[in-house]
């Protein structure tokens, strides 16, 4: 079973995503907003894909505040974790944001919140899952 790591500081969003992914997608789900845990899971290959909230208002790494863009940059810059697919998830869905966030972060895809079409959400994630 494939595992999705949800990096999200809003518990309600995390729960909604978890439900959709387990019920509709048949996927296993982990959730954390702790950046050290994110790094640990990524390095240990404990997830097949990451859903990364862009904002992450409370996240700190090595004493500095970080957002989803910064965490994605760190993961994509490390050869050990660079191939791990990362999808940015954000409520910042103004025109040009998608391109800007993807370019800035090196993420593989982008989903805007709120997630309305649950099947499309699952399909978008499954499409990026690495084959066995």
C-alpha positions in Angstrom: 0.0 0.0 0.0 1.3 3.4 -0.9 1.7 6.0 1.8 0.9 9.7 1.6 2.6 12.1 4.1 0.4 15.1 4.8 2.3 18.1 6.0 -0.5 20.4 7.1 -0.9 22.7 10.1 -4.7 22.8 9.9 -6.0 19.7 11.6 -9.4 19.8 9.9 -7.8 19.9 6.4 -5.5 17.1 7.4 -8.5 15.0 8.6 -10.4 15.7 5.4 -7.4 14.8 3.2 -6.8 11.6 5.2 -10.4 10.5 4.8 -10.5 11.2 1.1 -7.2 9.4 0.5 -7.9 6.3 2.6 -11.6 5.9 1.6 -11.4 6.9 -2.1 -7.8 6.2 -2.9 -7.1 3.2 -0.7 -3.9 4.9 0.4 -2.2 4.8 3.8 -1.7 8.2 5.4 0.7 9.8 7.8 0.3 13.4 9.1 2.7 15.8 10.8 3.6 19.5 10.7 6.9 18.8 12.6 9.7 19.5 10.1 12.1 17.2 11.8 9.6 14.4 11.4 9.0 15.3 7.8 12.8 15.0 7.1 13.0 11.8 9.1 10.1 10.2 7.2 11.4 11.4 3.8 15.0 10.1 4.5 13.7 6.8 5.8 11.5 6.4 2.7 8.5 6.2 5.0 6.2 7.9 2.4 5.7 7.5 -1.3 4.5 11.1 -1.9 4.2 14.3 0.2 1.2 16.7 0.3 2.9 19.9 1.5 0.9 22.9 2.8 2.5 26.1 1.5 1.8 28.2 4.6 2.7 26.1 7.7 2.4 29.0 10.2 4.0 27.2 13.1 6.8 25.2 11.5 10.4 25.6 12.7 13.5 23.8 11.4 16.9 24.1 13.1 15.6 27.2 15.0 14.3 29.0 12.0 10.6 29.4 10.9 10.1 27.6 7.6 7.1 27.2 5.2 6.2 24.5 2.8 8.1 26.1 0.0 11.4 26.0 2.0 10.8 22.4 3.2 10.2 21.4 -0.4 13.4 23.2 -1.5 15.4 21.3 1.1 14.0 17.9 0.2 14.4 18.6 -3.6 18.0 19.8 -3.0 19.0 16.6 -1.2 19.9 13.7 -3.6 18.5 11.2 -1.0 15.0 12.8 -1.2 15.0 14.7 -4.5 13.0 12.0 -6.3 10.2 11.9 -3.7 7.1 13.5 -5.4 5.8 16.6 -3.6 2.5 18.2 -4.2 2.0 21.7 -2.8 -1.5 22.4 -1.3 -2.5 25.9 -0.7 -5.5 28.3 -0.4 -3.3 30.9 -2.1 -4.9 30.3 -5.5 -4.5 33.7 -7.3 -3.5 33.8 -10.9 0.2 33.1 -11.3 0.5 31.5 -7.9 0.7 27.9 -9.3 3.6 28.7 -11.6 5.3 30.8 -9.1 5.1 28.3 -6.2 6.1 25.3 -8.5 9.1 27.2 -9.9 10.2 28.5 -6.5 9.9 25.2 -4.6 10.7 22.6 -7.3 7.5 20.7 -6.3 6.0 18.2 -8.7 2.4 19.5 -8.7 0.0 22.0 -7.0 -3.5 21.6 -5.6 -5.6 24.5 -4.4 -7.7 24.4 -1.3 -10.5 23.9 -0.6 -10.6 20.5 -2.3 -14.0 20.3 -3.9 -13.7 17.4 -6.4 -12.5 14.5 -4.2 -12.0 12.1 -7.1 -9.8 14.6 -9.0 -7.8 15.1 -5.8 -7.1 11.4 -5.5 -6.4 11.0 -9.2 -3.9 13.9 -9.1 -2.0 12.3 -6.2 -2.1 8.7 -7.6 -0.8 10.0 -11.0 2.4 11.0 -9.3 2.9 7.9 -7.2 6.1 6.0 -8.2 5.5 2.6 -9.7 6.7 -0.4 -7.8 
